[in-house]
Amino acid sequence: MKIDFTHHQSAHCENGVVSNLMKHNGFTVSEPMVFGIGSGLLFCYIPFLMVNHAPAITYRAMPGFIFNRFAKRVGVTFKREKFKSPEAAKKRLDENIKQKNPVGLQVGVYNLGYFPDEYRFHFNAHNLVVYGKEGDTYLISDPVMEEVTTLTEKELEKVRFAKGAFAPKGHMYYPVAFPKELQLEKAIVKGIKHTCRDMLAPVPIVGVKGIKTIAKLIRKWPKKKGTKVANHYLGQIVRMQEEIGTGGGGFRYIYAAFLQEAGKLLGNEKLVSLSSEMTQIGDLWRDFAVDASRIYRNRSTKVDVNVYDDIANQLEAIADKEEVFFKKLKKAI
């Protein structure tokens, strides 16, 4: 059974899955629009959650939040299911395929055989679409891949029931009801206001303040943890930024595209102008990642300066710019 499903490559998995499922059901919604309405942009330092032996840092909303918020704000009803057993999960998936209903799945990355080795690590919040089955092989549309691919029943079961943080437990989701017309204008305003609240939150581990907290920690890590651990933690910041789900810089570019699209749709030139400003902030995040990677890979060309202080200064400068940006964005909407 193969569903007539069109694969569109995207920058980020959850946005891409939702956008592709919406397009399959006759609603042309871009990846940036899903991300912006779903208030996907975030920064959060989670010291009590260790990933790869380092504190977790996220540049996006928690897995599932983007499509939940998007669906609620535009009036689409999604059904979400988790399962106690692989047998029950497989049965429900096969039922949907027989009904010609493509579904989104949350899976673990580590055992995705079609991923390059360097991207296969223990991260359980990846998203993909299953759009058919031939024999014991499932047809997979992974939005971050250029082309469609496949997974056997055993391979899919392994990633659907991966262990560890954010264990998916066979999580699957799919739209079941739609409005006659999507009310994007109101949804855009709600999405932007939510993101501004998150990024300007008076909490030391969230948003702009969270970025400043990490900058302070970077200064302390070499003396408190030692260079080896400090470099490992620094590497974690960059990995979460650049390799896991497009991360900090990439998400800023997606959000910039959202603001440009939203500005034109709402007739709000301030949003279009702020789109360019967010792109520049994204460039600063990418510069930070390059400089930080030189440190933890011991290839820093800087001399006679404290490289950790220097990289912390870069983060603080980014935080200051984002604080100004989100205050302007709040007023613009």
N, C-alpha and C positions, 0 to 999 in steps of 0.2 A: 504494500500500500504506500503510494507516494502522493503527498498532498501538493497541489499546485501552489507552491510557496516561493516567493522571490527573495533571494538573499541580498542584503545590502550591508556592506562593510561599514563599521563605525569605529570611533576612537575608544569608546568605553562599552563594556559588555551589557550592563543593566539598561543604560539608555538605548543601546542598539537593539536589544531584545524587545523592549516596549515599543520603540519606533517601528520595528519590523512587524510586530504583531498588529499594531494599529494600521499600518499600510495594508497588511493582508486582509484586514476587515474593512477596507475602503476609506480610511481616514489618513490623509497625508500629513503626518506630523514628523518634523525633523528631530534628529538626535539632540541638538542644542535646546529645542523647545521642550522636549521631555525633561532634560536635565534642569532647565531653569524653572519650569512650572513645578517640578518635583523637589525644588530647593535642594539640589544635590551638592552644591558647593559648601564646604565646611573645612575647618581645621580643628582637630581635637587630639590632645596628647593624653594617652590612656596608660598611666604608669603601672596600674595593677594588672594589665593584660600584657603578657610577654609573648611575642611572636619571633621565632628564630632567635631566642635567647636575648631579646632586646625589647624595651618598652614599645608598645604599639603606638603608631601615629597615623591618623587618617586624614585625608584631604577631601573626603566625601561623606555624605550621610551614611548611616548604617545600612547594610545590605537589606534590600526590600523597601526601604523608606521612600526611595525616589519614585518607584512605580506606584506605591500606595498613595502617596501625596498627589502624584499626577492624575491617577485614576479618579480620586475623590474630587479633585478640583475641576476636572473637565466632565464629570458625570458618567464615567465608564465603570462598570462593575467587574472586578477581577475576582476569580475564585482561587484561593490558595489552599494547598493541601500538604501535609507532612505525614510520614508513615513510620510505623514501628517496625515493619518488616520489609525487606527488599521484594518479597513476593507480592505484597499488597501494592507497593509502589509501581512495580512492573505491570500489574494488572490494570491499574488506573491509567497508566501511560498508554498501554495498548488499546484500551477502550477509546481514549481520545483520538488516537491515530485512526482507528476504524471509523470514527465519526467525522473524519477529515478535519480535525481540530488541532492545529499546531500548538505546542505548549512550551512555555519557558521553564527551564530547570536551573536550580542553584546547585553547583557542583564544586568539588575540590580540583585544584589545578594540578597537583603533583602527579597524578596518574593519567593525565590527558596525553596520550601517546603522540598526538599530532602537534603538540606544542614543542618548540625548540627546547633542548635540555636546559639552557640557561634561564628559561622562564618557568620551569617546573619546580616549584617549591611548595611548602605546606601552607596553602591559602585556600580557604573553603568558601569564598564568596564570589566565585565566578558564575556567569550566567550564559546560557546558550538556548537554542530552540531545537526541539526535535520535530521534524516535519514529515516523518515517514519511517517505514520499516520494510526491509527486504530480507526474507528468511530470518536469521538471528542477528541481523545487522540494522542498527538504527541510522537514519539519515539525519545529519547534524548541520545546523546553520549556526556557527559560532561567529557572532558579529565582529569580533576583532580579527578574524581570519579573512584573507582575500577571497577564498573559494569555500564552497561547502565541503564537508568531510563526513566520515562515518565512525561509529563505535559499535563494537559487538555488544551483545547483551551483558556479558561478564564485565567488559570494560566500563560500560555505562553504570552498571550496578556499583562498581568500585568507587567511581567518582561521586555518585549520588549519595553514597553512605560513607564518605570520607570521615575520618575521626579528627578530633582536635577542636580548636576555637572556631566558632561559627559553623559547627557540623551541620550539613544541610538536611540530614534525615529524610532524604528523598524528596525534598521540597520542590513542588511544581506549581505553576500558576498560569492562568489564561483568562482572557476577557470573556464574559458571558452575556453582558448587556451594554447597549450603547444608546446615547441620546440621539435625537434626530440630527442635531448639529452641535459641534463642540463649541462651548463658550470660552474661547481662548483668552479674551480680553480680561475678564475678571480673574481667571486662573493665573494669568501672568502677574497681575498686581499682587495676588496672595503669595505667589511663589517668591517674588522679589522681597516683599516685606518680611517673610519668614527667614530668608537668607540674611538679610540685614540684621535681624534680631540675633541670629546665631553668631554672625561674625563680630557683632558689637556687644556680645553678652558679657556681663560683669563677673565672669568666672575665669580663674587663672589657667584653666586647661583647655578652654574653648575659644575659638575665633582668634581675633587679633591678640588678645591677652595670652592665649595659648602659644602663639608664635613667639611672643616675648619671653614666655616662661622657658621655652626650648632654647632660646638664645642664651639665657642666663645659665641653663644647665650645661650647655656646650662649653662655657668658660670654666665650669667646675669639674667636669668629667675627667680631664687629664690628671688633675691632682687627686681627686677623690677616688676615681676608679682605675687610674693607670692608663697609659697611652693605648695599650692593646684593646681594652674594653671601650675606651673613649672613641677609638676609630671604628670599632664594631657598631657602637650606637650611632655614630655619625653615618656609617654606611646604611644603617636601618632607615634613617631619615630620608636618604636619597633613594633607597630601594622603594620605600612606600610612596615616594614622590614620583619617581620616573618609571618604575617597572610594574607596580601593582595597580591595575585599573587606571592607567594614564596619569594619575597623581596630581601633584600641586600645579606644576606649570601647564600640563595638558588640560586640566580642568579649568584653569583660567582662560585658556583659549576657547574652550567650548562655551564657557559662560559669556565671553566676549561676543561670540557668534549669536548666542541667545539674545543678548541685549540689542544687537544690531537688528535681528529679526523682529524682536518685540517692539523696538522703537518705531520701525516702519509700520507694523501692524496697528500700533496705538497712535501713530502720528506724533510721537514724542521725540523730538530731536535731541533732547538731553541724554536719552538712553543711547542713541546712536553715537554721540560724542563720548560717553562713558565707556562704550564698547572699545574704542581705541585706547583709552586709558588702561582698561583691564588687560588688553593685549600686551601693553608695555610692562605691566606688573608680571604677567606670565613670563616675559623675557628675563626679568630679574630673578624669578624662581629658577629658570634654566641656568642662568649664570651661577647662581648659588650652588646648584647641583654639580656643575662642572668643577668649581673650585673645591667643594667639599670632597668630591671623589679623588681629587689629586692628593688630598691630605690622607684619607684612609687607605689609599693605594700607595702611599709613600712616594708620590711623584710631585709633591708640591715644589714649585720653583721659587717660592717666596723665601727671602732670607732676612735676618735681623728684625723680624716681627713675630709676634705671637700669632701663629696661624689660626689657633682656635678663637682668639679674640677677634681676629679679622673676619672669620666666617660668621661669628656671632653678630658682629656689627652689620653684616649684610642682611641677616635675618631681621634685626631690629629695624633697619631701613625699610625692608619690605613690609613689616608690621605697621610702621608709621604710614606708609603709602596706602595700605589697605584700610586703615582706620579712616583716613581722609576720604578714600574712595567710597566706602560703604555709607558714610555719613551723607555724602553728596547723592548717592543712589537713593537713599531713604527719602531725601527731600524731592528728588526728581520724580518719584512715583506718587 
